Amino acid sequence: MEIFLIIFAVLTVASALIAVATTKKAVSILAAGVMGLFASIVFIFLAAPDVAMTEAAIGSGLTTFIFFFALNRVKSDRAQGGADD
């Protein structure tokens, strides 16, 4: 059981490093979302199911969606010539 905890902890750190090191925004957002999923699995192994569910729902799902939504808005604003507000 401990070997799985170590594997998922290493995968969590690896995903975080990918999210920080990459230059592509979409890859960075996806890596951060995967990091949250791996972190929620680690929380399951640590007997914290409430924290795991919260991390999976908010840390992975909602945050990834919001980041992609914001990235899409920025790209569409740049395509239109920028915001005039």
N, C-alpha and C positions, 0 to 999 in steps of 0.2 A: 504494500500500500504506500509506503514511503517513497518508493522509486517513482510511482506515478506523480506524487506531490512534487518531487524534485524535477521530473520531466516537464510538468506544466509550469512550474516556477521558472525554469530556464526558457521555456517557450514564451512566457509572459515578458521576460526581460529582452529576449530576442525581438519580439514584436515591437516593444518600446524603442529599441535601438533602430529598427527599420523605420519606424515612424519619425524619428528624429533625424536620421541620416539621409533619407531620400530627398530628392529635389522635386519630385512630382507630387503635387498636392493630393490627387486622388489616391495614390498609393499610400501616402502618409495618413490620410483619413481612414482608409481601410485597415492599415496596420494598427492604428489606434483602436479601432473597433474590435479587431481580433485580439488585441491585448486585453481589452475589457472582458471578452469571452473567456480567455484563458485565466484571467484573474478570478472570474466567477467560479470556474472549475476548481481553482485553488481554494477558494472560500468554502466550497462544498466539502473538500477533503479536510478542511480545518473545522468542520462541524458548525458552520455559520450559514445555514440556508437562507436566512432572512437577508443577510448582506449579499449573498450570492445572487438572489433574485433581484435585489435592487441594482447591483452592478450590471447584471445582464440586461435589465430593462432600461436603466438610465445611462449607465456608462457605455454600453455597447450600442443598444438600439437607438435611443432618442438622440444621444449626442452625435452619433454618426449621421443620422438623418439631418439634424440641424446643420452640421458642418457641410454636408453635400448641398443642402438648400442654400446656405450662404455662399458657397463656392459658385453655384449656378447663378445666383443673383449678381455676384461680382463680375462673372464672365459676361452676362447679358448687359450689364451697365457699361462695361468696356466696349462691347460690340456696338452699342448705341452712341458712343462718344462721350461717356461719362455722365455723372449726375449733375444737374444744374441747380440743386437745392442749396 
